[in-house]
Amino acid sequence: MSRPSFALLAAVVTTLVAGACYQDDSTAANFANRRATRVLITDAPFPFDTVQSVDVYIVSISASTEPDTGSSADSMQWVPIVEPHRQINLLSLQRGTTSLLGEKEIPADQYKAVRVIIDADSSAIRFKDGSQAVVRWRGGRQAIHSFVEAAVNVPSEGADIVLDFDVGKSFPYNNLGDGAFDFFPWIRAVNEAATGSISGIVSQDTSAGTPGPLANATVSAWGGGPGNWYVYSTGSTDAAGHYKLAYLLSGNYIVGVDPPSPSSLASSLDSSVFVNQGADTPHSIVLSMFRGSVYIYGASSMLVGSTNRLEAFVINAQHQQDTTAVVAWKNLDTTVLGLVVDSARVARVTAKQVGSGRIVASSGGLADTLRILVVPDSTPPPAPRRP
């Protein structure tokens, strides 16, 4: 089973491209329905408390009606939207705040790719002491292609395209132990009209001291599934503990909360937080002191007749792995699954029949449950051999 990491994730920078269309100017009615394509930019807070600014020089933004398959990007037809030609401090824009980058009319159509061109030579990251960070940009002018989750329909009345530029993924820090940033751009694109948001208050209870709102906590909306978890949106709490994750398509999300570091509080993970189009979903979280945890690592789905390896990891209250902890295994659905314990932390599970089974690993007062879905084996039988 693959699970979301609780490591701090950096700010999501959001560029809004408010789409419009080309229309015939022959009538006043048509002209009245027209509006230009606006380009705005917004951001959630960058989690590195030592960083003062992330200044990215945006050259232009364009869109295409052709899907971006990677190999065909150079031969695609791009529709220019705006050309800001200016530096933007991504960290100055938080919790849905936008800044207009420009506007221009574009033809009505379904756009399946959005491209942002930046100039790395005019971009920089600065620490709070004013010094400039070392960034391995890997080139000067660069074209960044966003991941378009669904085709963006630009009707005659206009549309908004939201580009989430995840700074945390785009600027991993100290990968080589030299205190430098590497640049690996990560952007997604959605139609703003089809999105909603999640917002609420993050607070702490009495288990870790004085109760009340928690500032500078990182809040993330996770999507995907086992083996393919990824973050859609990241934000952080203000001084009053308030957060907002904006521009999420309708559907279910897992909301993860990481306390500011260092902290004695435990991270939180809440599943099935549903977002409706055009609406804000209230979701507040209370964090308690971290007293340790158990995690089962293994596949969450299996074919009938197959056998998989499971391993339990015990984390103590100091957030360190306890390799001496004794783990007890339990199979809650013996008709669906078979369980063989190999050692204190390793077991083997066998899929006996189609259904859903649960395996529990516990240590002291800590426990984790892995739900395993067993599905039929659809592999065709081998062809009969001729004599």
N, C-alpha and C positions, 0 to 999 in steps of 0.2 A: 504494500500500500504506500502510495506517495502522498505526502502531506505538505501543506504550505509551510514555508520557513517563517519563523517569527523574527528574523533579523530585521533591523531597521531599514526601511525603504525610503529613498529620497523623494523629493517633491515631484509632483506631476505638474508639468508646465502645459497649459492648455491654450492652444491657438484656436480662435473661433473664426471660421470663414463663413460669413453670412451670404449664402448664395442668392443670385437673382437670375434673370434670363433676358435674352434678346426678344423684343417684340416689335411688331410693325408700328411705325409712328403715324399711321394714316388717320387714326382716330384719337380723340381726346380721352376716351374711356380706356383704350389700351395704354396710353401714356400714363394715366393715373395709376394703373395697376403695376407699373414698373418700379423697381427699385434697384439700386446698384448692389453689387456684391461687396459686402463689408468684410474687413479682416480685423479681428480683435485678438488680444492675447491675454491669458490669465494664468495663474499658478497657485499651487499649494506650497506650503513652506518647505524649504530644503532642510533635511534633518541634521546636517553637520553643523554643530553649534560654533565651529571655528570659521565657517565660510561667511563672508560678507556679501558677495555678489557673484552671480553667474551671468556674465554679459555675453549674449550671442548676437552676432550681426546677421540679421535676416535680409537677404537680397531679394527674394521673390517667392511667391506661392502660386502654384498652378494646379489644374485638375485635368483629368482625362476620362473619357467615356469608356476607355479600354481597361480591362483588368491588368494590374501590374503583376506579371508572373515572374519578375526578376530578370529573366533572360531577354525579354522583349522591351525593356524599359527605354532603351535608347532609340528604338524605332517607333515609339508611341507618339500619338498626336496630343500635345498638351495645350490647354486653353489657359492663357495667362489670367490671373485674377488681380493680384496687386504686386507692387515692387516697392516695399518700404525703404530699402537701402538705409537701415539704421540699426543701431545697437539697442538691444532690449535687456534690461536686468530682470531675469526670470524670477528672482527671489523677491522682487517688489510687488508681485501680484499673487494674492492669496485668496482662498475660499470663494472662488467664483468671480472675483473682481476682474474686469476686462479692460483692455486698452486698445483703442481703435488704431489699426495699422494702415488702413486705406480702404478704398471702395472702388468697384468697377462692375459694370454689367457684363454678364456672361450668358451664353445661349441656354435655354431651358433644355434639360436632358438628365440622364442618369449618369452620375459620375462615380467611377469605380476605382479611381486612384487619385491621390493627392500628393504633390511633391513640394517640398520646402527646400530652397537653396540657401545655404548659409556661407559666410566667409569666415573661415577659422582664423585667418590672419588678423582679423579685426575683432575677434572674440577673446574673452579672458575670464578666468576665475580668480577672485581676490579673497584673501583671508581678512579677518577682522582687524589685524594689525596693519592693514594696508598693503602688505606684500602680495605679489602676484604668484599664483600657484603654477607649477609645471603641469602642462596638459599635453598629452600626446594626441594631437588632433588628427594625424594621418592625412595631411593635405590641406590646401588652402580653401578654395571654393568647392563645396560639396553639395550634392543633391541627396536629400533624405526622403525616402519613400515611406509613406505611412501605411499601416495595416488598416484597410477599410473593412470594417466588420460586416457592413451591408451596403449595397449600392445606394448612393445618396441621390435622391430624387429632387431635382431643382425645378419646381413648377413655376408658372407665370408670376405667382405672388411671392416667390423667393423662398429660400431655405437657408438653414445654418448648418455648416459642417464644423464639428468640433474635433480638433487634433490634440490628443493627449501626448505630450512630449515628456516622458518620464526621465527626470534628471538623475534619479538614483541609479537607474539601469544604464543611462547614457554616459554617466561619469563615475564609474567604479574607482574607488580610491585605494592607493597604496597596494595595488596588486603585486608589484615587484619588490615591495619593501623599501621603496625609495621616496615615499611621500608624494608621489605624483598621481595625477588623474589620467585615466585612459578614456577616449571618446568612442563609444559604441551607441550611436543614436537609436532610440526606441520611441516610436510614435504610433498611435492608433487613431482612427478616424470614425466618427459617428455622425448621424444626422441629428442635430440638436432638438428638432421637433419631436423626435421619437424617444427622447430620453427623459429621465426623472433623476431624483437624487435621494441620498440618505443623509440625515443630519441628527445630531443629538448632543448630549453632554456626557463626557467621560469624567468619572469621579472615583475616589478611593474610599474604602470603608475604614472602620476603626482598627482593623487588624494590623495596619501598617502605621498607625499613629493618628494624627488629627484627620477626621473625615472632611471631605469637601472636593471641589472641582480639581481636576488634574491638568496642568498646562504642559504643553510640548510633548504630549503623547502622539504617537504615529498611528493613524487609522487607515486601514486598507480594505478595499473591496476585492475579494477573490472570486474568480470564475474558473470554468473548465471542469476537470474531473480527475480521478485517480490517474497518476502518471502524466498529467498535463495541467497542473494548477498554474495559474498566472494571475498577476494583479491587473485589474482594470483601472483603478483609480486610487491615489494615495493622498492623504491630507494629514494635518495635525491640529491639535487643540490649541485654542487661544488661552489667555489668562483666566477666562471664565470656564474653561473646560469644553468649550463649544467646538464642534467640527462640522464640516459639510463635504460630502463626496458627490460631486456634480457630474452631469453628462453621462449617466449610465443608462444603457438600453433596458427596456422592460425585461424582467426576469428575476430569478432567484440568485442571491449572492451570499457569500460567506464574509462576514465583517470581522477582521482581525484587528486587535489593539495591542500595541507594544508600548510599555511605559518608557519615559525618558531614561536614558542611561547616565549614571548607574542608578538602579532602583531595586528595592526589595519586593516590589509588586510583581505579580504574575501576569503574563500576557493573557489575552482573552480571544476566544474564537467562537463566534455565534453563526450558526448556519441558518439557511432559509429566511433571509431578510429579503422580502420581495419589493421590487421597484415597479411602480406604475408609470406609464407615459404621462408626462406633464404634471407629475405630483411629487411631493417630497415625503419620504417615508421616515417617520420619527423613530430613532433607535438609540437609546442611551445605555451606557455600560458602566458597571461598577467593578473596579479591580480590587482584589484582595492580595494579601501578602503571599508570596510564592513560597511554598513549603516542599516543593519537589514534584516530580511527575514520572510517569512511566509511558513509553512510546513503543508500540509494536510496529516493526518494519517488515512489510511483506505485501504481497499482491492482494487487492480487494476484490478480484474476480478470478474465477478458475473454470476450466473445462472439466466435465465429468470424467473421472478416472485419473486426473493429473494430481501431482504432489508438489507442494511448494515449501520453501524454507521460511520460517518466521524467526525474527530475533527481537528480543525485548531490551530496551535501553532504559536505565534508571538514572534520573537526574536528581541530585540532592538540592537542598535549599540554597546552596551557594552557586547554583547553576552549573555544577560540574558533574560529569558522568561518574557514577558509582559502580565500578566494575566488580566490587565484592558483594553487592546486594544480592540477596536470594530472591528469585522470582518463582511464583507459583502459577502454573498454567491451568486453564479450565475450558472445557468444550461445552457450550450451552446448547448445542443442537447436534446431538450425536447421530441422528438419522441422516443429516446432510453432510456432515464433516467427520473425518477421523483425525485424531490428534495423537502424535507420538512425541514425547519430550526427550530430546537428545542430551541437553545439559541445563544448567541453571537459567540460561538466557536464550537458548536455541531450541526450537521445536519444528516438527514437520506436520503439515496439514494435508489431508487427502480429500478430494471432492468425491463423495459417494453417490449423490443424486442431485438432480436439479432442485434449486431452492436457495434460501438465504440462511447462512449460519453465522454464529458468533463465537469468537475466541477471546478469552480474557486472560491478561497477564497482570498479576498484582505483586506488590512488594510493600510490606508494612501496611500503611493505610492508603497507599497509592494504587491506582489501577487504570488500565486502558482496555477498551473493547474494540476489536477489529471485526467489522461485519464483512463477510465474504459472500459474494453472489456467485452461485454455481450455475453455469449455462451448459446446454448440450454441446457435444463435440460434433460439428458439422463436417469434419474432414471426410471426404468420400473414401470408401473402402478401396483397397488396391485392386486393380484389374486382375482377373484370374489368369494364371499362367498356362500357356499352351503346352501340351505334352511334347 
